[in-house]
Amino acid sequence: MRRPRKSDDFKEYSYVKKFSDSEIRLNSINGNRGVALIFPNNYTVAASSLSWSWVQQLFWEYNIPVERYFYEKWFKKFYSIESFTPLDENKVFLFSFHFEPDIENIVDILKNREYQF
């Protein structure tokens, strides 16, 4: 993944990279990518959710690489924490939500973003 060229996209990329650099990874992603595990809330809430990491681990056990995404209202491209891949480059979107207001965030992710499907 090369760095974004637009200043707004680079701001989002840098924000996600800050969280990515703070994590310790036990597994690396290999193979075909294309599955996005999206937590429709900010990183702090997502990282405190055991289910987000647990579901990713379940996919890894079956050799299906999953990339994690989180939500911020100002995001446009949504970069993954693992490889900084934009969300629209994935073939499958999986959502993990636990709070009713997150449904609004899911609709916002799907409806109002710059995807090129």
Backbone torsions as a table, in degrees:
resi	resn	phi	psi	omega
1	MET	NA	121.0	176.5
2	ARG	-87.6	157.8	-178.8
3	ARG	-66.4	147.3	-179.9
4	PRO	-66.5	153.8	-179.0
5	ARG	-94.3	-33.2	-179.8
6	LYS	-76.7	144.2	-177.2
7	SER	-65.2	-36.9	177.9
8	ASP	-65.4	-41.4	179.1
9	ASP	-67.1	-37.4	179.4
10	PHE	-67.3	-34.7	176.5
11	LYS	-61.5	-45.1	178.2
12	GLU	-64.8	-44.9	178.4
13	TYR	-57.4	-46.1	-179.3
14	SER	-64.9	-36.9	178.9
15	TYR	-63.6	-46.0	179.2
16	VAL	-67.9	-39.0	-179.4
17	LYS	-62.0	-35.4	178.1
18	LYS	-58.9	-44.2	178.7
19	PHE	-71.7	-39.1	179.4
20	SER	-61.1	-42.8	180.0
21	ASP	-66.8	-23.1	-178.6
22	SER	-82.7	-11.8	-178.2
23	GLU	-89.0	151.3	172.8
24	ILE	-106.5	124.1	-177.6
25	ARG	-104.7	134.0	177.2
26	LEU	-95.9	-25.5	179.3
27	ASN	-122.1	153.2	174.3
28	SER	-111.9	158.5	-179.7
29	ILE	-89.4	124.6	175.7
30	ASN	-130.1	159.6	175.6
31	GLY	88.1	-164.5	-177.1
32	ASN	-72.7	134.6	174.5
33	ARG	-98.4	170.3	178.0
34	GLY	145.3	1.5	178.5
35	VAL	-115.4	120.8	-179.4
36	ALA	-106.9	124.8	174.5
37	LEU	-103.0	108.9	-171.1
38	ILE	-108.8	127.0	172.4
39	PHE	-104.0	112.2	-171.7
40	PRO	-80.6	52.1	175.7
41	ASN	-154.5	176.1	-175.1
42	ASN	-70.1	170.4	-174.2
43	TYR	-62.3	-39.1	-178.0
44	THR	-60.4	-44.8	178.4
45	VAL	-69.3	-42.5	-179.3
46	ALA	-62.5	-45.6	-177.9
47	ALA	-67.4	-26.1	178.7
48	SER	-84.6	-4.8	178.7
49	SER	-90.8	115.6	179.6
50	LEU	-65.3	-31.3	-176.6
51	SER	-64.0	-35.3	-178.6
52	TRP	-60.7	-46.1	178.4
53	SER	-74.1	-35.8	-177.4
54	TRP	-66.5	-43.0	178.6
55	VAL	-63.9	-40.9	176.7
56	GLN	-60.4	-42.4	179.1
57	GLN	-63.4	-38.7	177.5
58	LEU	-61.2	-42.5	177.2
59	PHE	-64.6	-41.3	179.8
60	TRP	-61.9	-34.7	178.5
61	GLU	-61.8	-27.2	177.4
62	TYR	-100.4	18.5	178.3
63	ASN	57.0	36.0	174.3
64	ILE	-110.0	107.7	-179.3
65	PRO	-72.3	130.5	-179.3
66	VAL	-121.2	136.5	176.4
67	GLU	-108.8	138.0	-175.7
68	ARG	-96.2	141.2	178.2
69	TYR	-130.8	150.2	172.6
70	PHE	-129.8	171.6	-170.5
71	TYR	-112.9	134.1	164.8
72	GLU	-133.7	138.4	-174.6
73	LYS	-57.2	-31.0	-176.4
74	TRP	-86.3	-6.1	178.8
75	PHE	-64.7	144.9	174.9
76	LYS	-116.2	-41.8	-175.9
77	LYS	-99.8	-30.2	-176.8
78	PHE	60.4	97.4	178.7
79	TYR	-95.2	143.5	180.0
80	SER	-74.4	155.6	178.7
81	ILE	-73.9	-33.1	-175.2
82	GLU	-75.3	-54.8	-172.9
83	SER	-125.7	6.1	179.0
84	PHE	61.8	30.5	177.0
85	THR	-78.3	132.4	176.2
86	PRO	-63.2	147.6	-175.5
87	LEU	-57.6	-36.2	-175.7
88	ASP	-70.4	-5.8	176.9
89	GLU	-88.9	2.0	178.2
90	ASN	-94.8	152.0	-179.8
91	LYS	-94.0	-27.5	-176.2
92	VAL	-127.1	132.1	175.3
93	PHE	-110.3	124.8	174.2
94	LEU	-115.9	132.3	-179.8
95	PHE	-112.4	137.6	173.7
96	SER	-119.0	109.1	179.7
97	PHE	-130.6	149.2	-173.9
98	HIS	-129.9	-12.2	-176.6
99	PHE	-125.9	143.6	-177.5
100	GLU	-57.0	-41.0	179.4
101	PRO	-62.8	-18.3	178.4
102	ASP	-67.0	-22.3	178.3
103	ILE	-62.7	-38.6	176.0
104	GLU	-61.8	-38.1	179.4
105	ASN	-67.8	-36.6	177.1
106	ILE	-63.2	-45.7	178.1
107	VAL	-61.4	-40.7	178.4
108	ASP	-63.1	-41.4	178.8
109	ILE	-61.6	-45.5	-175.9
110	LEU	-77.9	-29.3	-171.4
111	LYS	-95.7	-43.1	-166.2
112	ASN	-110.3	27.3	-177.4
113	ARG	-113.7	168.7	-176.5
114	GLU	-89.0	69.1	179.7
115	TYR	-95.3	149.5	176.9
116	GLN	-123.5	74.0	-178.1
117	PHE	-78.5	NA	NA
